[in-house]
Amino acid sequence: MQKEIVSAPGNTPIDRIYAMTIVIRSFKGRKHVEVHLFRSDIPEEERQDTNLLRCIDTDYEKHKLSPDLTGTLEDTKEMILESFTKEERDMIIGYLEERYQTRLEGIFAAPLSFPVPQGTMPLASIPEGKSMGFIKFDKVHEYPLPFNFRGFYDLDQHEPNVI
């Protein structure tokens, strides 16, 4: 299994900075499925952190030509809060390696690039559909971590398995 972990620089504005992705060998009839992980139980006190505003580029004029940046300031805060701390990142890696090692092709983690453009949407806000959905790791029997995380996938982005 491939593992790529990029360390954060020492001067980040907050601790919750790591984005994570896994690649599953075979999932729901598709191969090499990329799954974007996110924290799904954000504590209310973190939502009130005033340092979050230092993490967001609020220059509307600069970003208004990007049609995919449709979220509000609150959406962008939520997106940042979906990321992981270094400690959470390490716990997730340990959990995935122990429980899913034979099913995964890779685990990838890297810090967010700050400032995040205002309008960036949280993964949890994406509606589930025919090909898009969430893996609810926190609902798996004997889930051991002290926080919840989930994974977003889009099956249309991956090749079907050939038998």
C-alpha positions as CSV (number, residue, x, y, z in Angstrom):
1,M,0.0,0.0,0.0
2,Q,1.3,3.4,-1.0
3,K,1.4,6.0,1.8
4,E,2.2,9.7,1.2
5,I,2.1,12.1,4.2
6,V,3.1,15.7,3.7
7,S,4.0,17.6,6.8
8,A,2.6,21.0,7.5
9,P,4.9,24.0,7.8
10,G,5.4,25.2,11.4
11,N,3.5,28.4,11.1
12,T,-0.1,27.3,10.4
13,P,-2.9,29.5,11.7
14,I,-4.8,26.6,13.3
15,D,-4.1,22.9,14.2
16,R,-6.9,21.5,12.0
17,I,-5.2,21.5,8.6
18,Y,-4.8,18.1,7.1
19,A,-6.9,16.9,4.1
20,M,-6.9,13.1,3.6
21,T,-7.7,10.8,0.7
22,I,-7.6,7.0,0.4
23,V,-7.8,4.9,-2.7
24,I,-9.8,1.6,-2.4
25,R,-8.8,-1.2,-4.8
26,S,-12.4,-2.2,-5.6
27,F,-15.6,-0.6,-4.3
28,K,-19.2,-0.9,-5.5
29,G,-18.2,-2.4,-8.9
30,R,-15.5,0.2,-9.6
31,K,-11.7,0.1,-9.3
32,H,-9.2,2.5,-7.8
33,V,-11.9,4.5,-6.1
34,E,-10.7,7.8,-4.5
35,V,-12.4,8.6,-1.3
36,H,-12.0,12.1,0.4
37,L,-12.0,11.8,4.2
38,F,-13.5,14.4,6.4
39,R,-14.3,15.0,10.1
40,S,-18.1,14.6,10.6
41,D,-18.5,15.6,14.2
42,I,-17.1,19.1,14.5
43,P,-17.3,20.3,18.1
44,E,-19.4,23.5,18.5
45,E,-16.5,25.4,20.3
46,E,-14.3,24.9,17.2
47,R,-17.0,26.5,15.0
48,Q,-16.7,29.7,17.1
49,D,-12.8,29.9,16.7
50,T,-12.0,33.4,15.6
51,N,-8.7,32.2,14.0
52,L,-10.7,30.6,11.3
53,L,-11.2,34.0,9.6
54,R,-7.4,34.2,9.3
55,C,-7.5,31.0,7.2
56,I,-9.9,32.3,4.6
57,D,-9.3,34.6,1.6
58,T,-12.4,36.8,1.6
59,D,-11.5,38.8,-1.5
60,Y,-14.7,38.3,-3.4
61,E,-13.5,40.2,-6.4
62,K,-10.6,37.8,-6.8
63,H,-12.8,34.7,-6.6
64,K,-16.0,35.8,-8.3
65,L,-15.0,34.4,-11.7
66,S,-14.7,30.9,-10.3
67,P,-18.2,29.4,-10.7
68,D,-17.5,26.5,-8.5
69,L,-16.9,28.7,-5.4
70,T,-20.6,29.1,-4.5
71,G,-20.4,28.7,-0.7
72,T,-20.8,31.3,2.0
73,L,-18.2,32.3,4.5
74,E,-19.8,29.8,6.9
75,D,-19.5,27.0,4.3
76,T,-15.8,27.7,4.0
77,K,-15.3,27.7,7.8
78,E,-17.1,24.3,7.8
79,M,-14.9,23.0,5.1
80,I,-11.7,23.9,7.0
81,L,-13.2,22.3,10.2
82,E,-13.7,19.1,8.3
83,S,-10.0,18.7,8.0
84,F,-7.9,16.8,10.6
85,T,-5.3,17.7,13.2
86,K,-1.9,15.9,13.1
87,E,-3.0,13.6,15.9
88,E,-6.3,12.8,14.2
89,R,-4.5,12.2,10.9
90,D,-2.1,9.7,12.7
91,M,-5.0,7.9,14.4
92,I,-6.9,7.5,11.1
93,I,-3.8,6.2,9.3
94,G,-3.3,3.6,12.1
95,Y,-6.9,2.6,12.0
96,L,-7.0,2.3,8.2
97,E,-3.7,0.3,8.1
98,E,-5.0,-2.1,10.8
99,R,-8.5,-2.6,9.6
100,Y,-8.4,-2.0,5.8
101,Q,-4.8,-2.6,4.7
102,T,-5.7,-5.4,2.1
103,R,-8.5,-3.3,0.6
104,L,-6.6,0.0,0.2
105,E,-4.1,1.0,-2.5
106,G,-3.1,4.2,-0.8
107,I,-3.4,6.7,2.0
108,F,-2.6,10.3,1.3
109,A,-2.5,13.3,3.6
110,A,-1.4,16.9,3.1
111,P,-2.0,20.3,4.7
112,L,-4.5,22.7,3.3
113,S,-3.1,25.6,1.4
114,F,-3.9,28.8,3.3
115,P,-5.7,31.0,2.8
116,V,-8.6,28.9,1.5
117,P,-10.7,30.8,-1.0
118,Q,-14.1,31.9,0.3
119,G,-16.8,30.0,-1.4
120,T,-15.2,26.5,-0.9
121,M,-17.9,24.1,0.1
122,P,-17.7,21.4,2.8
123,L,-17.8,17.8,1.7
124,A,-20.7,17.0,4.0
125,S,-22.9,19.4,2.0
126,I,-22.6,17.3,-1.2
127,P,-25.9,15.5,-1.8
128,E,-25.8,11.7,-2.1
129,G,-27.0,10.4,-5.4
130,K,-26.8,7.5,-7.8
131,S,-23.0,7.5,-8.1
132,M,-22.0,9.8,-5.2
133,G,-22.1,8.9,-1.5
134,F,-20.5,8.6,1.8
135,I,-18.7,5.9,3.7
136,K,-19.6,6.2,7.3
137,F,-16.5,4.8,9.0
138,D,-17.9,5.9,12.4
139,K,-20.9,3.5,12.0
140,V,-18.7,0.4,11.4
141,H,-18.9,-2.2,14.2
142,E,-16.3,-1.6,16.9
143,Y,-15.2,1.8,15.6
144,P,-12.3,2.7,17.9
145,L,-11.5,6.4,17.4
146,P,-12.6,9.2,19.8
147,F,-14.0,11.3,16.9
148,N,-16.0,10.6,13.8
149,F,-15.0,10.7,10.2
150,R,-16.5,9.8,6.8
151,G,-15.4,9.5,3.2
152,F,-17.0,11.0,0.1
153,Y,-16.8,9.1,-3.2
154,D,-18.0,9.6,-6.8
155,L,-18.2,6.3,-8.6
156,D,-18.6,8.0,-12.0
157,Q,-15.0,9.2,-11.7
158,H,-13.7,5.6,-11.8
159,E,-13.5,2.7,-14.2
160,P,-15.8,-0.3,-13.8
161,N,-14.3,-3.6,-12.6
162,V,-13.9,-6.0,-15.5
163,I,-14.5,-9.6,-14.8
